[in-house]
Amino acid sequence: MIDLHYWPTPNGHKITLFLEEAGLDYTIRPVNIGKGDQFAPDFLAFSPNNKMPAIVDHAPADGGAPQTVFESGAILLYLAEKTGRFLDADPRKRIQALEWLFWQMAGLGPMTGQYGHFSVYAPEKIPYAIERYANEANRLLRVLDTRLQGRDFIAGDDYSIADMAAYPWIGVYDKAPIDLTPYPEVRRWQAAIAARPATQRAYARAQEVNPDAGKPIGEDEKKILFGQK
Ligand SMILES: N[C@@H](CCC(=O)N[C@@H](CS)C(=O)NCC(=O)O)C(=O)O
């Protein structure tokens, strides 16, 4: 049994995408980040960066004490190694999936997140910041589109943790949509993942946990999320 400490955001979706695909037994432990649950000492004890997702695996492969993991990329890698799924065992294929997993963690996620912050949430509109991150998000979409040419999925023929990391970050801001018209491969890939039954189950879980998932957040939540020093 795995406890998933989760709130329905793009980084949270990555892990429900995996767990639903793999059919692993898991319990969602909601971490309402707009209310400050991420600062609870018992959460910080295993997720010291005060962010979700994080997991506690009560049945780790070595049969020992529960294993905790924070950081969505590390969680995806942990789950792939635990189950032997969604990460090719062949070293040359495996490293390709990991390249793109790290690309998402260091590039697509943070840059798109900053684009969303300055476009949707920032109290003042700073054109330089919006343009900077819009350019970077678009550059990354171009990189992804090029990678997907001639491939069903990011790492090749098979759906992998690289796809699960990237998918939730595409088309994420309804209030500041990025036009995907120039990226036909991304659109084809996005539609294929959206149609997977496990994807639909994962996003249904999101709605159960927070029916307002994906909607703009309120002023109190902004203070908690963006007022940290
Ligand atoms: N690099 C982290 C980022 C996780 C992250 O940014 N989580 C956000 C929601 S998407 C969060 O928990 N924020 C709470 C806070 O910043 O206090 C990961 O991929 O797990």
PDBQT file of the ligand as one rigid body, heavy atoms in Angstrom, charges set to zero:
ROOT
HETATM    1  N1  LIG A 301       9.981  19.931  -7.985  1.00  0.00    +0.000 N 
HETATM    2  C1  LIG A 301       8.820  19.568  -7.220  1.00  0.00    +0.000 C 
HETATM    3  C2  LIG A 301       7.811  20.676  -7.330  1.00  0.00    +0.000 C 
HETATM    4  C3  LIG A 301       6.553  20.342  -6.576  1.00  0.00    +0.000 C 
HETATM    5  C4  LIG A 301       5.674  21.571  -6.462  1.00  0.00    +0.000 C 
HETATM    6  O1  LIG A 301       6.008  22.652  -6.949  1.00  0.00    +0.000 OA
HETATM    7  N2  LIG A 301       4.545  21.385  -5.776  1.00  0.00    +0.000 N 
HETATM    8  C5  LIG A 301       3.677  22.508  -5.543  1.00  0.00    +0.000 C 
HETATM    9  C6  LIG A 301       2.340  22.322  -6.197  1.00  0.00    +0.000 C 
HETATM   10  S1  LIG A 301       2.497  21.952  -7.936  1.00  0.00    +0.000 SA
HETATM   11  C7  LIG A 301       3.484  22.663  -4.049  1.00  0.00    +0.000 C 
HETATM   12  O2  LIG A 301       3.328  21.679  -3.340  1.00  0.00    +0.000 OA
HETATM   13  N3  LIG A 301       3.516  23.893  -3.558  1.00  0.00    +0.000 N 
HETATM   14  C8  LIG A 301       3.351  24.190  -2.198  1.00  0.00    +0.000 C 
HETATM   15  C9  LIG A 301       4.217  25.335  -1.758  1.00  0.00    +0.000 C 
HETATM   16  O3  LIG A 301       4.999  25.847  -2.577  1.00  0.00    +0.000 OA
HETATM   17  O4  LIG A 301       4.122  25.725  -0.595  1.00  0.00    +0.000 OA
HETATM   18  C10 LIG A 301       8.249  18.256  -7.745  1.00  0.00    +0.000 C 
HETATM   19  O5  LIG A 301       8.279  18.081  -8.964  1.00  0.00    +0.000 OA
HETATM   20  O6  LIG A 301       7.772  17.443  -6.944  1.00  0.00    +0.000 OA
ENDROOT
TORSDOF 0
